[in-house]
Amino acid sequence: MDASPLQIAALQSGKTVQIRPHGNSMRPRVCDGARVTVAPCQPEDLKAGDIVLVKVRRQVYLHLIKAIEGKRFLIGNNHGRINGWVGPNCIYGIATIIENQAG
């Protein structure tokens, strides 16, 4: 999980949070342990290519929106893996600042 339940609750109440996701699935756009600022968002403002904090099949990821079809979003990582389609209620926030560490 890339965010705690408290951070998700904060996003749902309209607050911006900072998370430190782990793993290499979003490299080089988001490096392991980078500090990422995530802000609340409106589904109608999202577009393919946005990095979002999202719940897919009971897992929370910081992943990409690969496509949008009506009111659903196709989620995947930066290396071509697709996680699946989700509704707008599964997207908690959008990455606004990514502070990748050098090296």
MARMI-214596 format. One record per residue (C-alpha): residue in three letters; x, y, z; residue number from 1. Coordinates in steps of 0.5 Angstrom, whole numbers, always signed. Layout:
REM MARMI-214596
+---------+-------+-------+-------+-----+
: residuo :     x :     y :     z : num :
+---------+-------+-------+-------+-----+
:     Ala :     X :     Y :     Z : NUM :
...
+---------+-------+-------+-------+-----+
REM end
This chain:
REM MARMI-214596
+---------+-------+-------+-------+-----+
: residuo :     x :     y :     z : num :
+---------+-------+-------+-------+-----+
:     Met :    +0 :    +0 :    +0 :   1 :
:     Asp :    +3 :    +7 :    -2 :   2 :
:     Ala :    -2 :   +11 :    +3 :   3 :
:     Ser :    -4 :   +10 :   +10 :   4 :
:     Pro :   -12 :   +10 :   +12 :   5 :
:     Leu :   -11 :   +16 :   +15 :   6 :
:     Gln :    -8 :   +19 :    +9 :   7 :
:     Ile :   -13 :   +17 :    +5 :   8 :
:     Ala :   -19 :   +19 :   +10 :   9 :
:     Ala :   -15 :   +26 :    +9 :  10 :
:     Leu :   -15 :   +26 :    +2 :  11 :
:     Gln :   -23 :   +24 :    +2 :  12 :
:     Ser :   -24 :   +30 :    +7 :  13 :
:     Gly :   -21 :   +35 :    +2 :  14 :
:     Lys :   -14 :   +35 :    +5 :  15 :
:     Thr :    -7 :   +35 :    +1 :  16 :
:     Val :    -2 :   +29 :    +4 :  17 :
:     Gln :    +5 :   +27 :    +2 :  18 :
:     Ile :    +7 :   +20 :    +1 :  19 :
:     Arg :   +13 :   +16 :    +0 :  20 :
:     Pro :   +11 :   +10 :    -5 :  21 :
:     His :   +16 :    +4 :    -5 :  22 :
:     Gly :   +17 :    -1 :   -11 :  23 :
:     Asn :   +20 :    +0 :   -18 :  24 :
:     Ser :   +13 :    +0 :   -22 :  25 :
:     Met :   +13 :    +7 :   -23 :  26 :
:     Arg :   +20 :    +8 :   -25 :  27 :
:     Pro :   +23 :   +13 :   -27 :  28 :
:     Arg :   +17 :   +18 :   -26 :  29 :
:     Val :   +17 :   +16 :   -19 :  30 :
:     Cys :   +23 :   +13 :   -16 :  31 :
:     Asp :   +22 :    +8 :   -10 :  32 :
:     Gly :   +22 :   +12 :    -3 :  33 :
:     Ala :   +20 :   +19 :    -7 :  34 :
:     Arg :   +16 :   +24 :    -3 :  35 :
:     Val :   +10 :   +25 :    -7 :  36 :
:     Thr :    +5 :   +31 :    -6 :  37 :
:     Val :    -2 :   +28 :    -7 :  38 :
:     Ala :    -8 :   +33 :    -8 :  39 :
:     Pro :   -16 :   +31 :    -8 :  40 :
:     Cys :   -18 :   +31 :   -15 :  41 :
:     Gln :   -25 :   +31 :   -19 :  42 :
:     Pro :   -26 :   +26 :   -24 :  43 :
:     Glu :   -28 :   +30 :   -29 :  44 :
:     Asp :   -21 :   +34 :   -29 :  45 :
:     Leu :   -17 :   +27 :   -30 :  46 :
:     Lys :   -14 :   +25 :   -36 :  47 :
:     Ala :   -10 :   +19 :   -39 :  48 :
:     Gly :    -3 :   +20 :   -36 :  49 :
:     Asp :    -4 :   +23 :   -30 :  50 :
:     Ile :    -1 :   +19 :   -24 :  51 :
:     Val :    -6 :   +18 :   -18 :  52 :
:     Leu :    -7 :   +15 :   -12 :  53 :
:     Val :   -12 :    +9 :   -13 :  54 :
:     Lys :   -15 :    +3 :   -10 :  55 :
:     Val :   -15 :    -3 :   -15 :  56 :
:     Arg :   -18 :   -10 :   -12 :  57 :
:     Arg :   -17 :    -8 :    -5 :  58 :
:     Gln :   -10 :    -6 :    -6 :  59 :
:     Val :    -8 :    +2 :    -6 :  60 :
:     Tyr :    -3 :    +4 :   -11 :  61 :
:     Leu :    +0 :   +11 :   -14 :  62 :
:     His :    -1 :    +9 :   -21 :  63 :
:     Leu :    -2 :   +12 :   -28 :  64 :
:     Ile :    -9 :   +13 :   -31 :  65 :
:     Lys :    -8 :    +9 :   -38 :  66 :
:     Ala :   -15 :   +11 :   -41 :  67 :
:     Ile :   -22 :   +14 :   -39 :  68 :
:     Glu :   -28 :   +11 :   -42 :  69 :
:     Gly :   -34 :   +14 :   -40 :  70 :
:     Lys :   -34 :   +14 :   -32 :  71 :
:     Arg :   -29 :    +9 :   -31 :  72 :
:     Phe :   -21 :    +9 :   -31 :  73 :
:     Leu :   -16 :    +4 :   -34 :  74 :
:     Ile :   -10 :    +4 :   -29 :  75 :
:     Gly :    -3 :    +1 :   -30 :  76 :
:     Asn :    +4 :    +2 :   -28 :  77 :
:     Asn :   +10 :    +6 :   -32 :  78 :
:     His :   +12 :    -1 :   -35 :  79 :
:     Gly :    +6 :    -3 :   -39 :  80 :
:     Arg :    +2 :    -7 :   -33 :  81 :
:     Ile :    -5 :    -6 :   -33 :  82 :
:     Asn :    -9 :    -7 :   -26 :  83 :
:     Gly :   -16 :    -6 :   -29 :  84 :
:     Trp :   -22 :    -1 :   -29 :  85 :
:     Val :   -24 :    +3 :   -23 :  86 :
:     Gly :   -30 :    +8 :   -22 :  87 :
:     Pro :   -28 :   +15 :   -20 :  88 :
:     Asn :   -30 :   +13 :   -12 :  89 :
:     Cys :   -23 :    +9 :   -12 :  90 :
:     Ile :   -19 :   +15 :   -14 :  91 :
:     Tyr :   -17 :   +18 :    -8 :  92 :
:     Gly :   -12 :   +24 :   -11 :  93 :
:     Ile :    -7 :   +26 :   -16 :  94 :
:     Ala :    +0 :   +27 :   -16 :  95 :
:     Thr :    +2 :   +34 :   -16 :  96 :
:     Ile :    +9 :   +34 :   -14 :  97 :
:     Ile :   +14 :   +28 :   -14 :  98 :
:     Glu :   +21 :   +29 :   -11 :  99 :
:     Asn :   +25 :   +24 :   -14 : 100 :
:     Gln :   +32 :   +22 :   -10 : 101 :
:     Ala :   +38 :   +23 :   -14 : 102 :
:     Gly :   +41 :   +17 :   -15 : 103 :
+---------+-------+-------+-------+-----+
REM end
